[in-house]
Amino acid sequence: MVIVEKGVVMKLDNKGFVVSTLMYALLITFLFLIIGIITLLANRKMILDKLKKDIKGNINEISSYDFYSDGEAVYYNPVTDKICNNYVESNSSTGITNGCLKWYAFNDNINKAQVNLILDHNTSGNVAWNSSGNNADGMKEVLDRLSEDTEDWQVSSRLIKADEIAHIVGADRDDTIKWEQRKQYGTDNIINNSAWFYLDGGKNTNKTSYSTSDGWQKQVATSKGASDYAWLYDNTSGCESNGCNKADSDTRGYWTQDAVVGFSWGSWVLYLDGSIGRMDVNNNTYCGVRPVVSVDKSKLGKSFVKTFAYTGKEQTFVVPHDGYYKLEAWGAEGGNTTNATGGKGAYTSGIIQLEKNEKLYLHVGGKGTQAQTAVVGSTPAGGYNGGANGYVSRNTCTQQASSGGGATDIRLVSGTWNSSNGLNSRIMVAAGGGGAFQGNCSTTDNCIVHGGSAGSFIGLTPLYVSYSGFSSLNPTGATQIDGGKSLDNWTSTSYSTTFSGSFGSGSTGNASYSGGGGGYYGGASGKWQPGSGGSSFISGYAGVNAISSISSRAASNNTLHYSKKYFINSTMSSDASEGNGKVKITYVGSDMPAKKNNKLDNVRYIKDCTNGSNVNAYNHWVELQAIKDGSNLAKGKTATGITGSDSYPVSRITDGDITTANYADGGSSKCITIDLAKNYNLDEVAVWHYYGDGRIYNENVTSVSSDNENWTTIISTTEKETVDGKRFSAWD
């Protein structure tokens, strides 16, 4: 063969041409192989990335319910669909289908909202599985009877599966007879229906054998109560000599819902001798009906717990069933420096009524971060959900700035963390802590300052470790009606609004600074300053100040969120949480938790008395609140017993504002009384005296009355005054 290419004559024999062709073919094949490998690796990476994402999602969101052990007794009335406590032994007799019945749990899972229950007796004594004699026709008579027996029940019923029984006793494990792989009749060396076994047969030495001498077919439970699985065949005829606890002569066993594969006229049954075996499906004189139901654990008094960790994005909780839930939130910690720590996050909790399929939207706060030392332009990012950034402006000092921690909150409206309607819809907020700061420019200009911790009603001011050449005034914490305030300059002696926190977000500062913490309102920062902590909020909690509506953030001076959703038995704690935030949701029950005392029942009058303080002989009241169903019933009522003054009027005591400067001057008068105008069963009473300097009021006693004559003391203390006030709850 002759080939002319670019004027050159190339002469190849046939053999050379074939070799060249083969080389080209191999080269093309090799290229395709390389492409295939690259594609496979890319797909593998996508799969691994998705797997990592799924695993991370599972770690960030952990659900669990209380767990029922196999054979754990449950007393439940299927007609009323409620747990019961009036069970009598005669209810465990063949044919009994209503009233308080005894059931046994089996094959439960901590991640399941429902639990399987099998009745402790047969509702019908003897019935055929299918009178046709052919199991291919499916269950008939047994299902008809099951339907008749349970027609008044409010829960669906079924028969147990043979596989479920095998799983209970462990006959499906790898170290046993492997029931699930070998149960087919007449195959896999199982002849003469040798797949049957005793429930307690696994106690024998050779667990992998169907042997009658040393295996699953050897009976070891031969006396009353000897079987570990007596609860599965109690109340059958003559069962006591085969290990059960209680016999019933009306039935010898019960049907499962499974046909025997490879044996057209058989179905699996549980016998009176504690064994699972084959029965002809048209036999109507031996086995009966034993119902199985699946019931919400919430109806049985078992709790549900779901924990949401930090993810940096919105998470959704779908309410699994009607009832009352305890919601707990932890705010995130502010960022640290080498020698100072970020402010800790706050903790909030309360119990709220929710409906099935209702949605709550959760934003879990992220911990603040720390900047590199003396790196100009270093900007540590604020913790997710309102933590403000930090910033380093100079490299001539060993400056370290950090960012604020994010708040953790629970909302009614979905959206990004800073969406307007989402922030307005918050019904619980656990604030984040402020970021720490330190700088050392000279022997006269240096500071080390801890970040301000998140607060309850008011965020905390940062705490100096050491300072010189700086103002001793640090940014103030956020309040119920405004963000924290800061200094314009490190040498300033008064606060300004230049770098104030805002609704839902901490503020940044000027020059070098650390960020304020997120919260109901956010903390502040300034110039060469740490961040202060945010404030927290719980709808319906005495002392909070809810906004007016979804479109207005004006303070309502009331405790109830505009949605009318509220919490009971609530608590708030400042300086309580380290690291990232989290949310924990626990099912409490279908009914409101019972009050632990009745001191707040039938209350119309509330009286609070003091007798001067450790500072002076005068008495001062900031606020008194009486909470029912989330609302402050004392708001706007007139306090009697003191006259007040023009500058410090009596009306302040019931105006809904707990700011310490907003007090009423009682002078030397010792008691105030508030008339609610009618009698109420209250949830909570709280009172605030002047707390700006942590003073202690003498002989402080708070009392309630239905008639203004007979009084019951609810608070008696000489503890120092704080922003948290002094309170008494019906759940105390």
Summary of the structure (lengths in Angstrom):
residues: 732
radius of gyration: 36.5
end to end distance: 104.7
largest distance: 126.7
contacts: 2868
relative contact order: 0.08
helix: 14%
strand: 30%
